[in-house]
Amino acid sequence: MIGASDGPAASPEGEGPGAADPEAQVALSNLDKVFFPEHRLTKGDLVAYYRTIAPWLLPYLRGRPLTLTRFPDGIHGKSFFQKDAPSWRPAWIETARVYSEEGGRELEQYLVGDLRSLLHVVNLGTIPIHVGASRAADAGRPDWCSVDLDPKGAPFAHVARVARAIHALCEEVGLPAFVKTTGQSGLHVLVPLGGLCTHEQARQLAGLLARLVCDALPEIATLARPIQARGGRVYLDVLQNGAGKTLAAPFCVRPLPGAPVSTPLRWGEVTERLDVSRFTIRTVPRRMARLREDPLAPVLSARPDLLAALARLRDRCPGEEPEGG
């Protein structure tokens, strides 16, 4: 199992929420069960990682209804999504009522704001944690929009080039942009919105950015969703913007061999030589101890001048209304 020496030497919240609180301790179970057999990583290793990374992860979870994917027997066992928190949950777990258009009913979804709650959901066998762009208290106003760069066979050098093109476009029009690994083979580019627009407007903004980059790099970038129509190009997916849509939370673990982690990056790291597979539950805590600050954190608080940026973007494609791709 991962030892205490693998944790960060410093964090943005001292030792982390609940670290000195005896109530933070949760009755953990089956810690020796192997969850990632290729590397003999156990449920205990997963719990240790989430305990260590909590100070960095929790700011992205607080106030946001969560979607859990549970793997009670590890990554090669049966798994299931869970949005509705069960009735037998501990009384101290916070939840939020969220209307599901897909299910046509209200769901009682987990809100995880402290270490105790995080350890509870991880002890359920949760590996990845997915979050929406808006908080339960302001469900119609997202904090970010995202462009998911999905290679599906395209070389990572093209993924990096497309990500840098989005970043350059955002800088030109006055929008901040941040990047993280997906924890799989691609990248997520996030643009902070500061709750200044609706989900539909966020989807349109992401779609406009994606379309302009695809127009500039048609040989390596595409908006074609069917894999057979992509022609080996990077797919710029903007469909995860919208009410009820989620993406893998920063610092969450993905259910793949090696326990890769969706990891915030500095733009200087996004080169064709970047190896996204090196960000795992063994390496990310040491990385954050070294960096001492989260390069993605401003996505939670920045409030850009969206009207000015949109005007500059529309000047690049006169006569067209922004779409979601």
SULFENMO-V490205 format. One record per residue. N is the residue number from 1. PHI is phi in whole degrees, 0 to 359 (999 if undefined). NEAR is the number of other C-alpha atoms within 8 Angstrom. Layout:
n=N phi=PHI near=NEAR
n=N phi=PHI near=NEAR
This chain:
n=1 phi=999 near=6
n=2 phi=291 near=8
n=3 phi=273 near=7
n=4 phi=297 near=5
n=5 phi=293 near=4
n=6 phi=279 near=9
n=7 phi=279 near=11
n=8 phi=288 near=12
n=9 phi=283 near=5
n=10 phi=212 near=8
n=11 phi=213 near=14
n=12 phi=291 near=8
n=13 phi=230 near=7
n=14 phi=65 near=7
n=15 phi=269 near=8
n=16 phi=102 near=10
n=17 phi=302 near=9
n=18 phi=80 near=11
n=19 phi=297 near=9
n=20 phi=263 near=5
n=21 phi=259 near=7
n=22 phi=299 near=7
n=23 phi=290 near=7
n=24 phi=291 near=10
n=25 phi=285 near=7
n=26 phi=245 near=8
n=27 phi=289 near=4
n=28 phi=272 near=7
n=29 phi=224 near=5
n=30 phi=53 near=7
n=31 phi=292 near=9
n=32 phi=272 near=7
n=33 phi=294 near=10
n=34 phi=282 near=11
n=35 phi=259 near=11
n=36 phi=234 near=14
n=37 phi=295 near=8
n=38 phi=298 near=7
n=39 phi=241 near=7
n=40 phi=53 near=8
n=41 phi=270 near=14
n=42 phi=257 near=13
n=43 phi=300 near=14
n=44 phi=298 near=12
n=45 phi=297 near=11
n=46 phi=297 near=12
n=47 phi=298 near=11
n=48 phi=298 near=10
n=49 phi=298 near=12
n=50 phi=296 near=11
n=51 phi=297 near=9
n=52 phi=290 near=10
n=53 phi=273 near=12
n=54 phi=309 near=12
n=55 phi=300 near=14
n=56 phi=273 near=10
n=57 phi=281 near=12
n=58 phi=302 near=12
n=59 phi=303 near=8
n=60 phi=278 near=10
n=61 phi=264 near=14
n=62 phi=302 near=11
n=63 phi=80 near=10
n=64 phi=254 near=14
n=65 phi=301 near=15
n=66 phi=256 near=14
n=67 phi=248 near=13
n=68 phi=260 near=13
n=69 phi=240 near=12
n=70 phi=259 near=13
n=71 phi=233 near=13
n=72 phi=298 near=10
n=73 phi=242 near=11
n=74 phi=91 near=13
n=75 phi=291 near=12
n=76 phi=259 near=5
n=77 phi=267 near=8
n=78 phi=292 near=9
n=79 phi=225 near=9
n=80 phi=205 near=7
n=81 phi=280 near=8
n=82 phi=221 near=9
n=83 phi=257 near=11
n=84 phi=283 near=8
n=85 phi=288 near=11
n=86 phi=290 near=5
n=87 phi=293 near=4
n=88 phi=273 near=4
n=89 phi=297 near=7
n=90 phi=299 near=5
n=91 phi=296 near=4
n=92 phi=276 near=4
n=93 phi=284 near=10
n=94 phi=277 near=7
n=95 phi=222 near=10
n=96 phi=223 near=11
n=97 phi=277 near=8
n=98 phi=230 near=10
n=99 phi=282 near=8
n=100 phi=258 near=10
n=101 phi=295 near=6
n=102 phi=296 near=4
n=103 phi=270 near=5
n=104 phi=68 near=7
n=105 phi=204 near=7
n=106 phi=277 near=8
n=107 phi=252 near=12
n=108 phi=256 near=11
n=109 phi=260 near=14
n=110 phi=298 near=14
n=111 phi=243 near=14
n=112 phi=246 near=14
n=113 phi=237 near=11
n=114 phi=213 near=10
n=115 phi=298 near=14
n=116 phi=301 near=11
n=117 phi=293 near=10
n=118 phi=298 near=12
n=119 phi=296 near=12
n=120 phi=299 near=10
n=121 phi=288 near=10
n=122 phi=292 near=12
n=123 phi=296 near=10
n=124 phi=287 near=8
n=125 phi=96 near=12
n=126 phi=290 near=13
n=127 phi=253 near=14
n=128 phi=274 near=13
n=129 phi=238 near=13
n=130 phi=253 near=11
n=131 phi=233 near=14
n=132 phi=268 near=13
n=133 phi=280 near=12
n=134 phi=243 near=13
n=135 phi=268 near=13
n=136 phi=301 near=10
n=137 phi=287 near=5
n=138 phi=217 near=7
n=139 phi=297 near=9
n=140 phi=271 near=8
n=141 phi=235 near=12
n=142 phi=286 near=17
n=143 phi=273 near=14
n=144 phi=205 near=15
n=145 phi=241 near=15
n=146 phi=225 near=12
n=147 phi=237 near=12
n=148 phi=266 near=12
n=149 phi=266 near=15
n=150 phi=252 near=12
n=151 phi=285 near=14
n=152 phi=41 near=7
n=153 phi=104 near=6
n=154 phi=288 near=10
n=155 phi=293 near=7
n=156 phi=296 near=10
n=157 phi=304 near=9
n=158 phi=287 near=12
n=159 phi=300 near=15
n=160 phi=297 near=11
n=161 phi=295 near=10
n=162 phi=295 near=14
n=163 phi=300 near=12
n=164 phi=295 near=10
n=165 phi=294 near=9
n=166 phi=297 near=12
n=167 phi=300 near=11
n=168 phi=297 near=8
n=169 phi=298 near=10
n=170 phi=298 near=11
n=171 phi=298 near=10
n=172 phi=295 near=7
n=173 phi=259 near=11
n=174 phi=87 near=10
n=175 phi=251 near=12
n=176 phi=290 near=10
n=177 phi=215 near=12
n=178 phi=228 near=14
n=179 phi=220 near=13
n=180 phi=215 near=13
n=181 phi=288 near=15
n=182 phi=281 near=12
n=183 phi=91 near=14
n=184 phi=241 near=10
n=185 phi=249 near=11
n=186 phi=245 near=13
n=187 phi=227 near=13
n=188 phi=250 near=12
n=189 phi=256 near=14
n=190 phi=243 near=12
n=191 phi=246 near=12
n=192 phi=290 near=16
n=193 phi=240 near=16
n=194 phi=63 near=12
n=195 phi=67 near=11
n=196 phi=268 near=10
n=197 phi=214 near=9
n=198 phi=274 near=10
n=199 phi=297 near=12
n=200 phi=295 near=8
n=201 phi=294 near=8
n=202 phi=297 near=15
n=203 phi=297 near=15
n=204 phi=295 near=11
n=205 phi=298 near=13
n=206 phi=300 near=14
n=207 phi=296 near=13
n=208 phi=292 near=13
n=209 phi=300 near=11
n=210 phi=296 near=14
n=211 phi=294 near=10
n=212 phi=296 near=8
n=213 phi=291 near=13
n=214 phi=296 near=12
n=215 phi=295 near=7
n=216 phi=281 near=6
n=217 phi=232 near=9
n=218 phi=294 near=8
n=219 phi=282 near=5
n=220 phi=231 near=11
n=221 phi=231 near=13
n=222 phi=210 near=11
n=223 phi=258 near=12
n=224 phi=288 near=8
n=225 phi=284 near=8
n=226 phi=298 near=6
n=227 phi=301 near=8
n=228 phi=293 near=5
n=229 phi=267 near=7
n=230 phi=277 near=13
n=231 phi=60 near=6
n=232 phi=75 near=9
n=233 phi=263 near=13
n=234 phi=284 near=16
n=235 phi=272 near=14
n=236 phi=264 near=12
n=237 phi=266 near=12
n=238 phi=247 near=14
n=239 phi=281 near=8
n=240 phi=271 near=9
n=241 phi=260 near=15
n=242 phi=143 near=10
n=243 phi=300 near=8
n=244 phi=85 near=6
n=245 phi=277 near=9
n=246 phi=223 near=11
n=247 phi=221 near=8
n=248 phi=297 near=11
n=249 phi=297 near=13
n=250 phi=306 near=10
n=251 phi=76 near=11
n=252 phi=278 near=13
n=253 phi=271 near=14
n=254 phi=254 near=12
n=255 phi=278 near=9
n=256 phi=226 near=8
n=257 phi=307 near=10
n=258 phi=91 near=9
n=259 phi=55 near=11
n=260 phi=291 near=16
n=261 phi=236 near=15
n=262 phi=287 near=17
n=263 phi=240 near=13
n=264 phi=300 near=12
n=265 phi=237 near=12
n=266 phi=273 near=9
n=267 phi=299 near=8
n=268 phi=296 near=5
n=269 phi=276 near=7
n=270 phi=275 near=11
n=271 phi=230 near=9
n=272 phi=293 near=9
n=273 phi=270 near=5
n=274 phi=297 near=7
n=275 phi=251 near=5
n=276 phi=291 near=9
n=277 phi=287 near=9
n=278 phi=279 near=7
n=279 phi=266 near=13
n=280 phi=225 near=12
n=281 phi=294 near=12
n=282 phi=277 near=10
n=283 phi=259 near=9
n=284 phi=293 near=11
n=285 phi=302 near=14
n=286 phi=294 near=11
n=287 phi=299 near=8
n=288 phi=291 near=12
n=289 phi=296 near=12
n=290 phi=285 near=7
n=291 phi=290 near=7
n=292 phi=68 near=9
n=293 phi=210 near=7
n=294 phi=269 near=9
n=295 phi=293 near=9
n=296 phi=266 near=10
n=297 phi=307 near=7
n=298 phi=298 near=8
n=299 phi=296 near=14
n=300 phi=276 near=10
n=301 phi=231 near=9
n=302 phi=294 near=9
n=303 phi=231 near=9
n=304 phi=288 near=10
n=305 phi=279 near=8
n=306 phi=292 near=9
n=307 phi=297 near=6
n=308 phi=295 near=9
n=309 phi=296 near=11
n=310 phi=297 near=10
n=311 phi=298 near=8
n=312 phi=292 near=9
n=313 phi=294 near=11
n=314 phi=293 near=10
n=315 phi=297 near=7
n=316 phi=279 near=6
n=317 phi=218 near=7
n=318 phi=299 near=6
n=319 phi=87 near=4
n=320 phi=247 near=6
n=321 phi=267 near=5
n=322 phi=298 near=8
n=323 phi=232 near=9
n=324 phi=263 near=11
n=325 phi=87 near=10
